[in-house]
Amino acid sequence: MALIVQKYGGSSVADAERIRTVAQRIAATRDKGDQVVVVVSAMGDTTDKLINLARQLSRQPDMRELDRLLSTGEIVSSTLLAMALHGMGYGAISLTGAQAGIRTDSTYSRARIQRIESQRVVRELEKGNIVIVAGFQGITEEMDVTTLGRGGSDTTAVALAASLGAEICQIYTDVDGVYTADPSLIPEAQTLSEIGYEEMLELASYGAKVVHPRAVELGELFNIPILVASSFTGSSGTLIHGGVSMEVRNKVRSIAHDFDVAKITVVGIPDHPGIAVAIFQPLSQADISIDTIVQNASINNITDLTFTVAESQLARAMEVVKPIAESIGARECASDSKLGKISIIGTGMQNVPGYAARMFWALSEQGINIQLITTSEIRITCIIDEARVEGAVRALHRAFELEIAE
Amino acid sequence: MALIVQKYGGSSVADAERIRTVAQRIAATRDKGDQVVVVVSAMGDTTDKLINLARQLSRQPDMRELDRLLSTGEIVSSTLLAMALHGMGYGAISLTGAQAGIRTDSTYSRARIQRIESQRVVRELEKGNIVIVAGFQGITEEMDVTTLGRGGSDTTAVALAASLGAEICQIYTDVDGVYTADPSLIPEAQTLSEIGYEEMLELASYGAKVVHPRAVELGELFNIPILVASSFTGSSGTLIHGGVSMEVRNKVRSIAHDFDVAKITVVGIPDHPGIAVAIFQPLSQADISIDTIVQNASINNITDLTFTVAESQLARAMEVVKPIAESIGARECASDSKLGKISIIGTGMQNVPGYAARMFWALSEQGINIQLITTSEIRITCIIDEARVEGAVRALHRAFELEIAE
């Protein structure tokens, strides 16, 4: 008898009919003799509707109140799912995040899980119940409800799996798994049967839509295998785990892309220690996420610093950076909002020469100009014109023969 | 500085606009320097929608799950109301029933409040906050959420008022107060400026729509004045309290009626001790509420027993009673579903002769046949044909001169 944690996203429980379908899937798992803990998101667009209601009443809703409000969405879906299982004759009980012992810090709207006090869940499992936990929420030391922010339900599921010593955490969503590229761009994209934690993290730029990096990080930390699969089809999904065979046949596993990239270049900075801090600390305080950073080698003690942000944050980032650039004696501050990002991802790339060369060759063959390059051990990323992103993904998918099924 | 508990019903918080209006009312109370605790129901028809969802998933939803599901409705409205107050610059905090310390037994769907641990509410009041409590809900010793059943939010409000030593409990709803008769039948019906607890309890048959008898009982027990008023108009409402002047000018205060009455008569029962128990205990176990009971004087040790139930419960009641009637040797079991009930209510009636006579005269003048009569110290009730109820209310309202304003 194994313990399995399953997570179902909002589109999987959008209405009574779908909740019934999910209940059948859970029941089928239970019928195999396994213990099942289920983490569930709010139904369909419930969360958006609640946020909209809140905004009608306050332009900046109090975070504590907003978290309490949003947490009701998952309570509703968890109770309905329990009822559906009862209706099919299965023992099931729904628990709030608080009752499931999800203890968080008190950073409302994006609380971090500090620990899980899983006694109640264990007790219910021992009674033979399927335990349905409201995802995306926890409780502070002061017993106030918090929500976990983006990827909160995925994170709840993996954290519960880790704390309960589950065999696997299965995340059911509306896609068939992790693809070699975005299938909406590349129809011949393949689903991967398995992928390593690190590769999955690097895929975050589009992979976030499949499973949130926070959950993947937690899975890696506690070595919990995560299966990502569709709750709508019979697809076998993608297993994210640490045991991916060392020598994969094709080292590039997937092409990631992002249309939403803007670039800021601070030109002609007198180069001395502390300029990076001077620029990036205020940006971080303004809650602006920086992606790629490139600093050119200094010539005559004058350097250029380039970094990318999400397009939607460009205007605010420029507001923050311009006065700083002036104060540190930079010549000017330029921006370009029409950029995109493409990456090839795969373990072992670093040790096999020729991958970067093949990537640059494929792009140049299409006449695509590379503006910036960054690399990690398992990823090579190029910043290019937004208009060329789609063609670049297509060219790279072909160049690395990803259309061939594993 | 007084402490005031206010309760707002579902129609008062049905949308963002109305929630803002309620927030303005609360703010106006706060501006007078009083401390305010607010109890709020779920928005509009939220509870019905949630019940409907539950029924789609299970014909008999598990009571524990259903209570958790329904409790979310009041959490949503309480957080939104707190946000609206924040938006207006007022300190406010929403609390669940659990956080407000509403401890109940574990009778799901109609839990009884056992005690209130009001430390958190007191602490928030001391901080200067307006405290918004989600009505209709509590928590068991095992920390499971319960709902309080009919009149639950009214009951929460009065119970909180009692436990906090509030000066008054104001119940805001969609009617102007307690009327001398149902204003939808009698356009010239007047609102009463005050009424006693006992009179209000007797008015329950239509009064329940104004404030639930459970809340009135609790108000009487702890001597908490309850003001019932409209949240939509500027009406001054009706004060339910124990200090109504002893000698009211017109002893009949209000005419209550009920269209939903059915009668069962068990005919020709051999009269011996225990027949009432034999009949009414199984009915009670079947959760059928009995209203009026009349047993005729026994002739030759043979008696008839008549009682009334709600029309909707007649079929089930007959199923229960028929085999019992047979087993105790009764001759037959007859029913009539087309009945109604009219009552005159007022303290002191018992000691002033002529009220019953005037009631019977007014009905007979209309040619209305009285089928059953029951009385209490402050009420005389007649069961008549359903079709004659409206005319009877009209005749009685006139006979006791209730159209004349106090």
Interface residues (C-beta under 8 A of the other chain):
Chain A: A16 I19 R20 A23 L50 L53 A54 Q56 L57 S58 R59 P61 D62 R64 E65 L66 R68 L69 S71 T72 I75 V76 T79 L80 A82 M83 A84 H86 G87 I93 S94 T96 Q99 M143
Chain B: A16 I19 R20 L50 L53 A54 Q56 L57 S58 R59 P61 D62 R64 E65 L66 R68 L69 S71 T72 I75 V76 T79 L80 A82 M83 A84 H86 G87 I93 S94 T96 Q99 M143
